[in-house]
Each structure stands twice: as structure tokens, then as C-alpha cells.
């Protein structure tokens, strides 16, 4: 059966069936893996994460920069509130919903991320 949007569900290599065979099966499997993955990250990653955190703290940053694009902007916004409360530093997020939006806003002679005073 073809979905309303006219495209067939993609087959994922190494997985049986298509994504439409069992809705949510892949996402449910990935969610079930999260506790073990988080445990590994915390066990193996704690020492290097602590070292980086100490090096950053030693520099005395005045703010926390965050950059995100697409739906990661939601996570960055959530992180902004957590960081400002827990770390006590202002957070400067730079969120891009879509590169096409940034190019459209910049105009035909400007590139996103460049100063608006630089035109060709």
C-alpha cells in the first residue's frame, strides 16, 4: 500500500521489513538502547568530560555559546535554561531553523554567517 504522500517507506539495511510493517518498531528499539548507552557514556566518558569541564572553567568564560539547526534548536533552548540556572552564566544561542531561511533572509548577495556589511 502506498502512503498518502505517494512515497513508499524506505527499507533500512540490516533490518527486516520496511518501516511501515510495524510502526514505531525502530524508534522503540532505539529508545530501549538508551539506558545502556547513557551508562556507557557516563562510565567511559566521565574522566575526559571532567577534564574538559575543568579546562573551560579555568578560563573563566563570560557566557556559553550554543549553535543548533532544525529540531536541535528545541534541545538547545532547553539546555539554555538548564545552563543558566545550573552554571550561572548567560547563554547565547544561535538557532537556525533552516539554511534556506537564513539564505532568504540574507538576500542574494550575502551568505549566512557573514557580516551584513560585506556584499559582493
QUICOR-V388937 format. One record per residue. SS is DSSP state (a for helix, b for strand, c for the rest). PSI is psi in whole degrees, -180 to 180 (* if undefined). BURIAL is 1 if it has 24 or more other C-alpha atoms within 12 Angstrom, else 0. Layout:
{{SS PSI BURIAL} {SS PSI BURIAL}}
This chain:
{{c 136 0} {c 129 0} {c 164 0} {c -30 0} {c -4 0} {c -2 0} {c 145 0} {c 152 0} {c 139 0} {c 147 0} {c 137 0} {c 123 0} {c 138 0} {c 0 0} {c 142 0} {c 145 0} {c -174 0} {c 171 0} {c -23 0} {c -12 0} {c -45 0} {c 90 0} {c 132 0} {c -5 0} {a -46 0} {a -46 0} {a -40 0} {a -40 0} {a -42 0} {a -39 0} {a -37 0} {a -26 0} {a -17 0} {a -44 0} {a -44 0} {a -39 0} {a -44 0} {a -40 0} {a -44 0} {a -43 0} {a -44 0} {a -38 0} {a -49 0} {a -31 0} {a -13 0} {a -49 0} {a -49 0} {a -34 0} {a -43 0} {a -42 0} {a -43 0} {a -43 0} {a -41 0} {a -40 0} {a -41 0} {a -46 0} {a -36 0} {a -26 0} {a -13 0} {c 58 0} {c 148 0} {c -20 0} {b 171 0} {b 117 1} {b 139 0} {b 138 1} {b 134 0} {b 156 0} {b 145 0} {c -142 0} {c -15 0} {a -19 0} {a -33 0} {a -44 0} {a -39 0} {a -38 1} {a -41 1} {a -44 0} {a -36 1} {a -49 1} {a -43 0} {a -46 0} {a -42 0} {a -38 0} {a -48 0} {a -39 0} {c -27 0} {c 19 0} {c 148 0} {b 149 0} {b 134 1} {b 92 0} {b 144 1} {b 102 0} {b 131 1} {b 121 1} {c -43 0} {c 137 0} {a -34 0} {a -38 0} {a -42 0} {a -41 0} {a -41 0} {a -44 0} {a -34 0} {a -26 0} {c 172 0} {c -21 0} {c 11 0} {c 149 0} {c 143 0} {c 140 0} {c -11 0} {c 155 0} {c 141 0} {c -13 0} {c -9 0} {c 107 0} {c 160 0} {c * 0}}
